[in-house]
Amino acid sequence: MKLTVIGCGYLGATHAACMAELGHDVLGVDVDADKIARLSVGEVPFFEPGLSDLLRRNIDAGRLAFTTSYPAAAEHGSIHFIGVGTPQQARGLGADTTYVEAAVDTLVGHLRGDHLIIGKSTVPVGTAAALQARIDARTDDDTTVELAWSPEFLREGFAVEDTLRPDRLVVGTDPDAQCSAAVAVIDEIYREILETGVPFITTDWATAELVKTSANAFLATKISFINAISELCEIVGADVSTLADAIGHDNRIGRRFLNAGMGFGGGCLPKDIRAFMARADELGAHRTLGFLHEVDAINMRRRTAMVELVERVCRRELIGANIAILGAAFKPESDDVRDSPALSVAGQLALRGATVTVFDPKAADNARRMYPMLHFADSARTAVAAADVVAVTTEWAEFVHMGPDELDPLVRERVIVDGRRCLAPHIWAAAGWEYHALGGVNRSHSPARTTRVTSDNPHARARLKTI
């Protein structure tokens, strides 16, 4: 099928490449000429494992191309995905949908005949209905444009896998439409995927919009719940990791996303739960999502807790102390530093007078642009040179794997703070290091115990089993 993907950022570029991988003829569209030029030669402007190979393979096969031209998109085909960003408003908690509106308005102005627009962006409930009204007001009598909403559920670091092997597909259409071709068209687009047994959920616009925001709100709540419990564990000397293991064996709860530490960040969870709260307020449901305010507050508190822990264990005054920060991305397998807990911690330590040196395997350039006042190293070894405290803030594999003997000759003080509870404390303690973990006592990696899986990242899970 001939498809276009409007918006070639993280979501759009991944979706375009994956649709081409399914055999479709895909044209990606973006207003950023530099981004389009890079994508056109197979260069991904961000880090996402596996995407560059997918991109180049389908460009070479002639199934994937990129342009800045909306007229070209209108001529290319009759099915158009919308994958532009919906950032948090500059002055408010709500989602800024102006990019979605602009993309739809511009595209519709060039459409003739019958077309289907499929929204992928995360939007507040009610957006699709408002967009269909805008579309209807801008189309000629000889043109029909139907709107469907099919939210994305991508995890950074696993976006290709999540697109080609999703755990479900959700499609919402106009509940008042007497005849809709959208479901049949989308069924054909994803036929190869659906034949593997992936659940295909068809519903109305509002439900589809709420599915995505509700999923993110639930995950955020689960993470903040275990971090709230970790605050109690710190007070009483309990082990929050063992606690999480124990309650995670309950099938009603599950172990995933119960990893205590510095909390969540990135371009989705923080802004999506805030937009969800803001939309509920607009709809008059002021109390319905009030608990998300505390979810957000708990999450932000963990960053301050990490800063205070580093300051507390540092053997000299924080002013002038050398602090090594290992990790800048909000999660491993990503170069995304939006709302990164790691960089928030690094910035706060610098403001308190510490000399902060940051290393991240993939996110250093993005971090440097956002926090130019920090020092950045080109390796972990360089970052920890003469460090008074080494703080692990992103659970990259190389940090999980690093041994005390690698750092011993480099640091000034053998003090390590595990902000992600991803290290084996008994190994560091046995090597003479002072080990501290955000969340209190960490007994889970005792040699006499079964190794605990501590990460939601499958690659990290496999690596942790070797420790």
C-alpha positions as CSV (number, residue, x, y, z in Angstrom):
1,M,0.0,0.0,0.0
2,K,1.1,3.6,-0.6
3,L,1.4,5.4,2.8
4,T,2.7,8.7,4.1
5,V,4.0,9.5,7.5
6,I,3.7,13.1,8.6
7,G,6.4,14.0,11.1
8,C,9.7,12.2,11.1
9,G,10.9,12.5,14.6
10,Y,11.4,9.6,16.9
11,L,7.9,8.2,16.4
12,G,7.4,9.1,12.7
13,A,10.8,8.0,11.4
14,T,10.5,4.6,13.2
15,H,7.0,4.1,12.0
16,A,7.9,5.0,8.4
17,A,10.8,2.5,8.3
18,C,8.8,-0.2,9.9
19,M,5.9,0.2,7.5
20,A,8.3,-0.1,4.6
21,E,9.7,-3.2,6.2
22,L,6.2,-4.7,6.0
23,G,6.4,-4.1,2.2
24,H,4.5,-0.8,1.9
25,D,5.6,2.1,-0.3
26,V,6.2,4.8,2.3
27,L,6.9,8.6,2.0
28,G,8.0,10.4,5.2
29,V,7.3,14.1,5.5
30,D,8.7,16.7,7.8
31,V,9.2,20.5,7.7
32,D,12.8,20.2,9.0
33,A,14.9,20.1,5.8
34,D,18.1,19.1,7.6
35,K,16.3,16.1,9.2
36,I,14.9,15.0,5.9
37,A,18.3,15.3,4.2
38,R,19.8,13.0,6.8
39,L,17.0,10.5,6.7
40,S,17.1,10.4,2.9
41,V,20.7,9.1,3.0
42,G,19.9,6.6,5.8
43,E,21.2,8.6,8.7
44,V,19.0,8.4,11.9
45,P,19.2,11.8,13.7
46,F,18.8,10.1,17.1
47,F,19.9,6.8,18.7
48,E,17.5,3.9,18.4
49,P,18.9,0.3,18.2
50,G,18.3,-1.4,14.9
51,L,16.6,1.6,13.2
52,S,19.6,2.7,11.0
53,D,19.8,-0.8,9.4
54,L,16.1,-0.9,8.8
55,L,16.1,2.6,7.3
56,R,19.0,2.0,4.9
57,R,17.6,-1.4,3.8
58,N,14.3,0.0,2.8
59,I,15.7,3.1,1.2
60,D,17.9,0.9,-0.9
61,A,14.9,-1.3,-1.8
62,G,13.0,1.7,-3.0
63,R,10.2,1.3,-0.5
64,L,11.1,4.4,1.6
65,A,11.7,8.0,0.8
66,F,11.5,11.4,2.5
67,T,10.4,14.9,1.6
68,T,9.5,18.3,2.9
69,S,6.6,18.6,0.4
70,Y,3.0,18.2,1.5
71,P,1.8,18.3,-2.1
72,A,4.0,15.3,-2.7
73,A,2.5,13.6,0.2
74,A,-1.0,14.2,-1.1
75,E,-0.1,12.8,-4.4
76,H,1.8,9.8,-3.1
77,G,-1.1,7.9,-1.6
78,S,-4.5,8.1,0.2
79,I,-3.4,6.9,3.6
80,H,-1.6,9.3,5.9
81,F,-0.2,8.6,9.4
82,I,0.3,11.6,11.7
83,G,3.3,11.2,14.1
84,V,4.2,14.8,15.2
85,G,5.0,15.8,18.7
86,T,2.6,17.0,21.5
87,P,4.9,18.6,24.0
88,Q,3.8,20.1,27.3
89,Q,2.5,23.6,26.9
90,A,5.0,26.4,27.7
91,R,2.7,27.8,30.3
92,G,0.6,25.0,31.7
93,L,0.4,21.3,32.2
94,G,-1.7,20.5,29.2
95,A,-0.5,19.0,25.9
96,D,0.3,21.4,23.0
97,T,-1.6,20.0,20.0
98,T,-0.7,22.9,17.7
99,Y,1.8,20.7,15.7
100,V,-0.9,18.1,15.1
101,E,-3.4,20.7,14.1
102,A,-0.9,22.3,11.7
103,A,0.1,19.0,10.1
104,V,-3.6,18.1,9.5
105,D,-4.5,21.5,8.2
106,T,-1.6,21.7,5.8
107,L,-2.1,18.1,4.5
108,V,-5.9,18.5,4.1
109,G,-5.4,21.6,2.0
110,H,-3.7,19.4,-0.7
111,L,-6.0,16.4,-0.6
112,R,-8.4,15.5,-3.4
113,G,-10.6,12.4,-3.5
114,D,-11.0,9.9,-0.7
115,H,-8.3,9.8,2.0
116,L,-7.8,8.3,5.5
117,I,-5.7,10.0,8.1
118,I,-4.5,7.8,11.0
119,G,-3.3,9.6,14.1
120,K,-0.4,8.1,16.1
121,S,0.5,11.0,18.3
122,T,-0.5,11.0,22.0
123,V,-3.3,13.5,22.4
124,P,-5.8,14.6,25.0
125,V,-9.2,12.9,24.8
126,G,-11.5,14.9,22.5
127,T,-8.7,15.9,20.1
128,A,-9.8,13.5,17.3
129,A,-13.4,14.8,17.3
130,A,-12.1,18.4,17.1
131,L,-9.7,17.5,14.3
132,Q,-12.5,15.8,12.2
133,A,-14.5,19.1,12.5
134,R,-11.4,21.0,11.2
135,I,-11.0,18.5,8.4
136,D,-14.6,18.8,7.4
137,A,-14.5,22.6,7.3
138,R,-11.4,22.5,5.0
139,T,-12.4,19.9,2.5
140,D,-14.1,20.4,-0.8
141,D,-17.4,18.7,-1.8
142,D,-15.5,16.3,-4.0
143,T,-13.1,15.2,-1.2
144,T,-13.7,12.9,1.7
145,V,-11.2,12.6,4.5
146,E,-11.9,10.1,7.4
147,L,-9.9,10.3,10.6
148,A,-9.0,7.3,12.8
149,W,-6.8,7.3,15.9
150,S,-4.3,4.5,16.5
151,P,-2.0,5.4,19.4
152,E,1.6,4.3,19.6
153,F,3.0,2.2,22.5
154,L,6.7,2.5,21.8
155,R,9.4,2.1,24.3
156,E,12.6,4.0,23.5
157,G,15.3,1.4,22.9
158,F,12.8,-1.1,21.6
159,A,10.8,1.0,19.1
160,V,11.4,-1.2,16.1
161,E,10.5,-4.3,18.0
162,D,7.4,-2.6,19.5
163,T,6.2,-1.5,16.0
164,L,6.8,-4.8,14.2
165,R,5.8,-7.1,17.1
166,P,3.4,-5.0,19.3
167,D,1.5,-6.5,22.2
168,R,-1.7,-4.9,20.8
169,L,-3.1,-2.6,18.1
170,V,-5.8,-0.1,19.0
171,V,-7.9,1.8,16.5
172,G,-10.6,4.4,17.2
173,T,-13.0,5.7,14.7
174,D,-15.9,8.2,14.6
175,P,-18.7,6.7,16.8
176,D,-21.3,8.5,14.8
177,A,-20.1,7.4,11.4
178,Q,-22.6,5.1,9.6
179,C,-19.9,3.6,7.3
180,S,-16.2,3.5,8.0
181,A,-13.5,2.1,5.9
182,A,-10.8,2.7,8.4
183,V,-10.8,-0.6,10.2
184,A,-10.6,-2.6,7.0
185,V,-7.8,-0.5,5.7
186,I,-5.8,-0.7,8.9
187,D,-6.4,-4.4,9.1
188,E,-4.7,-4.7,5.6
189,I,-1.8,-2.4,6.5
190,Y,-1.0,-4.5,9.5
191,R,-2.1,-7.9,8.0
192,E,1.3,-9.5,8.4
193,I,1.5,-8.5,12.1
194,L,-2.1,-9.4,12.9
195,E,-1.7,-12.9,11.4
196,T,0.7,-13.6,14.3
197,G,-2.2,-13.3,16.7
198,V,-1.6,-9.7,17.9
199,P,-4.9,-8.5,19.5
200,F,-6.7,-5.9,17.3
201,I,-8.9,-3.7,19.4
202,T,-11.4,-1.5,17.5
203,T,-13.3,1.2,19.4
204,D,-14.3,4.9,19.3
205,W,-12.0,8.0,19.2
206,A,-12.3,8.8,22.9
207,T,-11.5,5.3,24.1
208,A,-8.5,5.0,21.8
209,E,-7.2,8.4,23.0
210,L,-7.7,7.4,26.7
211,V,-6.0,4.0,26.2
212,K,-2.6,5.6,25.6
213,T,-2.8,8.2,28.4
214,S,-4.3,5.7,30.8
215,A,-1.4,3.2,30.1
216,N,1.2,5.8,30.7
217,A,-0.5,7.0,33.9
218,F,-0.7,3.5,35.2
219,L,3.0,2.8,34.6
220,A,4.0,6.1,36.2
221,T,1.8,5.3,39.2
222,K,3.4,1.9,39.6
223,I,6.9,3.4,39.5
224,S,6.0,6.1,42.0
225,F,4.4,3.6,44.3
226,I,7.5,1.6,44.7
227,N,9.5,4.8,45.1
228,A,7.1,5.9,47.9
229,I,7.6,2.6,49.6
230,S,11.4,3.0,49.2
231,E,11.2,6.2,51.2
232,L,9.7,4.2,54.1
233,C,12.4,1.5,53.6
234,E,15.1,4.1,53.9
235,I,13.6,5.2,57.3
236,V,13.2,1.7,58.8
237,G,16.2,0.0,57.1
238,A,14.2,-2.4,55.0
239,D,15.3,-3.7,51.5
240,V,12.9,-2.3,48.9
241,S,14.3,-4.6,46.2
242,T,13.5,-7.7,48.1
243,L,10.1,-6.2,49.0
244,A,9.4,-5.6,45.2
245,D,10.4,-9.2,44.4
246,A,8.0,-10.5,47.0
247,I,5.0,-8.5,46.0
248,G,5.9,-8.9,42.3
249,H,5.3,-12.7,42.6
250,D,1.6,-11.8,43.0
251,N,0.2,-12.2,39.5
252,R,-2.2,-9.3,40.2
253,I,0.7,-7.0,40.7
254,G,3.7,-8.3,38.7
255,R,7.4,-7.4,39.1
256,R,7.9,-5.1,36.1
257,F,8.2,-1.4,36.7
258,L,8.7,-2.0,40.4
259,N,12.3,-0.9,40.4
260,A,12.9,1.7,43.0
261,G,15.4,4.4,42.3
262,M,15.6,7.9,40.7
263,G,12.2,7.6,39.0
264,F,11.0,8.1,35.5
265,G,11.8,10.8,32.9
266,G,11.9,11.1,29.1
267,G,9.5,12.7,26.6
268,C,6.4,10.7,27.4
269,L,5.5,9.7,31.0
270,P,6.1,13.1,32.7
271,K,4.4,15.3,30.2
272,D,1.6,12.7,29.5
273,I,0.5,12.4,33.1
274,R,0.5,16.2,33.4
275,A,-1.6,16.5,30.3
276,F,-4.0,13.8,31.5
277,M,-4.5,15.8,34.8
278,A,-5.0,19.0,32.9
279,R,-7.5,17.5,30.5
280,A,-9.5,16.0,33.4
281,D,-9.7,19.5,35.0
282,E,-10.9,20.9,31.7
283,L,-13.7,18.3,31.6
284,G,-14.7,19.2,35.1
285,A,-13.4,16.0,36.6
286,H,-11.2,17.8,39.1
287,R,-10.9,15.0,41.6
288,T,-10.7,12.1,39.3
289,L,-7.0,12.2,38.6
290,G,-5.9,14.1,41.7
291,F,-3.7,11.2,42.7
292,L,-1.5,11.8,39.7
293,H,-0.3,15.0,41.3
294,E,1.3,12.9,44.1
295,V,2.6,10.5,41.5
296,D,4.4,13.4,39.9
297,A,5.6,14.8,43.2
298,I,7.0,11.5,44.4
299,N,8.9,11.1,41.1
300,M,10.4,14.6,41.4
301,R,11.4,14.0,45.1
302,R,13.5,11.0,44.2
303,R,15.9,13.3,42.2
304,T,16.4,15.5,45.2
305,A,16.8,12.4,47.4
306,M,19.6,11.3,45.1
307,V,21.3,14.7,45.4
308,E,21.1,14.6,49.2
309,L,22.4,11.0,49.3
310,V,25.5,12.0,47.3
311,E,26.1,15.0,49.5
312,R,25.6,13.0,52.7
313,V,28.1,10.2,51.7
314,C,30.7,12.5,50.2
315,R,33.7,12.5,52.6
316,R,34.4,16.2,52.0
317,E,32.4,19.4,51.6
318,L,30.3,19.2,48.4
319,I,31.6,22.6,47.3
320,G,34.7,21.7,45.3
321,A,34.2,17.9,45.5
322,N,34.5,15.8,42.3
323,I,31.4,13.9,41.5
324,A,31.3,11.5,38.6
325,I,27.8,11.0,37.0
326,L,27.6,7.8,35.0
327,G,24.6,8.2,32.7
328,A,22.8,11.2,31.2
329,A,19.9,9.6,29.2
330,F,16.7,9.0,31.0
331,K,17.0,5.3,30.4
332,P,19.6,2.9,28.7
333,E,19.5,2.2,25.0
334,S,18.5,5.8,24.3
335,D,20.1,9.2,23.7
336,D,17.0,11.0,25.0
337,V,17.7,13.5,27.7
338,R,14.3,15.1,27.9
339,D,13.3,15.5,31.6
340,S,16.2,13.1,32.5
341,P,16.5,12.4,36.2
342,A,20.3,11.8,35.7
343,L,20.8,15.3,34.3
344,S,18.5,16.9,36.9
345,V,20.7,15.3,39.6
346,A,23.9,16.4,37.9
347,G,22.6,20.0,37.5
348,Q,21.5,20.2,41.2
349,L,24.9,18.9,42.4
350,A,26.7,21.5,40.3
351,L,24.4,24.3,41.7
352,R,25.5,23.1,45.2
353,G,29.1,23.7,44.3
354,A,30.4,20.3,43.2
355,T,32.5,19.8,40.2
356,V,30.4,17.4,38.1
357,T,31.7,15.3,35.3
358,V,29.2,13.3,33.2
359,F,29.6,10.4,30.9
360,D,27.0,8.6,28.8
361,P,27.7,6.2,25.9
362,K,25.1,7.8,23.6
363,A,23.5,10.9,25.1
364,A,26.5,13.1,25.8
365,D,26.0,15.4,22.8
366,N,22.3,16.0,23.6
367,A,23.2,16.5,27.3
368,R,25.9,18.9,26.5
369,R,23.5,21.1,24.5
370,M,21.0,21.1,27.4
371,Y,23.5,21.5,30.3
372,P,26.6,23.3,28.9
373,M,27.7,24.3,32.4
374,L,28.6,20.6,33.3
375,H,31.8,18.8,32.4
376,F,31.5,15.9,30.0
377,A,33.9,13.0,29.6
378,D,34.5,10.7,26.6
379,S,34.7,7.6,28.7
380,A,33.7,6.3,32.2
381,R,37.4,6.0,33.1
382,T,37.9,9.7,32.4
383,A,34.7,10.7,34.2
384,V,35.7,9.0,37.5
385,A,39.3,10.3,37.6
386,A,39.9,11.8,41.0
387,A,36.2,11.4,41.9
388,D,35.1,11.7,45.5
389,V,31.8,10.0,44.7
390,V,30.8,7.9,41.7
391,A,27.1,8.0,41.0
392,V,25.4,5.6,38.6
393,T,22.3,7.4,37.3
394,T,21.5,5.4,34.1
395,E,21.7,1.6,34.0
396,W,23.7,1.2,30.9
397,A,25.3,-2.3,30.5
398,E,28.8,-1.0,30.7
399,F,28.1,0.5,34.1
400,V,26.3,-2.6,35.4
401,H,29.2,-4.7,34.2
402,M,32.1,-2.5,35.5
403,G,34.1,-3.9,38.4
404,P,35.6,-2.1,41.4
405,D,39.1,-3.1,40.2
406,E,38.6,-1.0,37.0
407,L,37.9,2.2,39.0
408,D,40.2,1.7,42.1
409,P,43.3,3.3,40.5
410,L,41.3,6.2,39.2
411,V,39.1,7.6,41.9
412,R,40.1,9.7,44.9
413,E,37.6,8.1,47.3
414,R,36.1,4.6,46.9
415,V,32.4,5.7,47.3
416,I,29.7,4.6,44.9
417,V,26.0,5.6,44.9
418,D,23.7,3.3,43.0
419,G,20.8,5.5,41.9
420,R,19.2,2.7,39.9
421,R,19.8,-0.3,42.2
422,C,21.4,-2.1,39.3
423,L,24.8,-3.0,40.8
424,A,25.8,-6.0,43.0
425,P,26.6,-4.4,46.4
426,H,28.4,-7.4,47.8
427,I,31.0,-7.2,45.0
428,W,31.7,-3.5,45.7
429,A,31.7,-4.0,49.5
430,A,34.1,-6.9,49.2
431,A,36.5,-4.8,47.2
432,G,36.6,-2.2,50.0
433,W,34.2,0.3,48.4
434,E,31.6,2.2,50.4
435,Y,28.3,1.3,48.6
436,H,25.1,3.3,48.9
437,A,21.8,2.7,47.1
438,L,19.0,5.1,46.6
439,G,16.1,3.4,48.4
440,G,18.1,2.2,51.4
441,V,19.6,-1.1,52.3
442,N,20.2,-3.4,49.3
443,R,20.7,-7.0,50.3
444,S,19.2,-8.6,47.1
445,H,22.5,-9.5,45.6
446,S,23.9,-11.5,48.4
447,P,26.0,-14.4,47.0
448,A,23.8,-16.9,48.8
449,R,20.7,-15.6,47.1
450,T,19.2,-16.1,43.6
451,T,20.2,-13.2,41.4
452,R,17.3,-10.8,41.1
453,V,16.2,-9.4,37.8
454,T,16.3,-5.7,38.4
455,S,15.6,-4.1,35.0
456,D,12.6,-3.7,32.7
457,N,15.2,-3.8,29.8
458,P,15.4,-7.4,28.5
459,H,19.1,-6.8,27.4
460,A,19.9,-5.6,30.9
461,R,18.1,-8.5,32.5
462,A,20.2,-11.0,30.6
463,R,23.4,-9.2,31.6
464,L,22.4,-8.9,35.2
465,K,22.0,-12.7,35.4
466,T,25.8,-13.0,34.8
467,I,26.8,-11.0,37.8
